[in-house]
């Protein structure tokens, strides 16, 4: 599809920006990326590269030249430093005011409480006495400690099993930059990617089931096998959040679902790993949604174009052992039927790093048979590309 829309800019140059650039190519929309190196994943296919760290505001000033709109690959941006650019008329999507409460997990939790949206019990670490550290009343160990900024794929999280470990965290870290979360007992983890356009219309991808390995997403099944009421509740939570913030862009919500119902775990103000299946399994991908919103194009309603899909992450593996060479693994995955391999162009293969993903289209007649089909496909993929059990970077 050809479009006369102007150039858009992306702050960041990793795999999420790369997949946005690929979506833009299909619509013939030029994209400029701000990223430290021309070897970063999004540089391949970008119209222009601004070689600068995403938090370098001077680089962003160069990025915005000639761009219709600017978007972000992730939330690790210096919002205060970008405000003068927005005041000069630069259009950020999402707007900085909508993004601000979401870049910090503490302000995320405060926002959820303001909206009466359920989330796990939590407290800022700064409320714990350094001289007599103790958990809030009614809590028991273990608890989860989370850095308020910068955490992803298990980074910036710690499981605390004792008062001694809690005291050590307070001594070693800035308590104002961490929160504690009560341990959550859940049956499954779910995720939902949604978008909201400039007119306030909310669109949603299917609710998906996510599975983690060592706190990193391992595989995703779409759609999730849940009751319709759970599906509707997840959508209503997301729509309430988008509307409250007047958020224009793409957002992902991660949920726990279990004895305490549906709880929001985290909010990602961007495209998300759990939505990668949409590239091959939906009429409009999460990246196409982001692109259309930023470029000011009509935003299509995403629909599943198959009965279901499995997405499996491919993390870098250490050399040697029983693992086949990289090219052999990639070729075997490319030969799979109804499968689409996405390689992010990162070199070298680094243990534990997200190097790519593969999406498998499912053909089962009902949800139960599709789940069995997905598990067989997952196991087949893992025989070619196993989970890295020794990776903990």
Buried (B, 14 or more C-beta within 10 A) or exposed (E): EEBEBEBBBBBBBBBBBBBBBBBBBBBEBBBBBBBBEEEBBBBBBBBBBBBBBBBBBEBBBBBBEEBBBBBBBBBBBEBEEBBEBBEEEBBBBBBBBBBBBBBBBBBBBBBBEEBEBBBBBBBBBBEBEEEEBEBEEEBEEEBBBBBBBBBBBBEBBBEBEEEEBBBBBBEEBEBEBBBBBBBBEBEBBBBBBBBBBEEEEBBBBBBBBBEEBBEBBBBBBBBBBBEEEBBEBBBEBBBBBBEBBEBBBBBBBBBBBBEEEBBBBBBBBBBBBBBBBBBBBBEBBBBBBBBBBBBBBEBEEBEBEBBBBBBBBBBBBEEEEEBEEBEEBBEBBEEBEBBBBBBBBBEEBBBBBBBBBBBBBBEBEEBEBBBEBBEEBBEBBEEBBBBBEEBEE
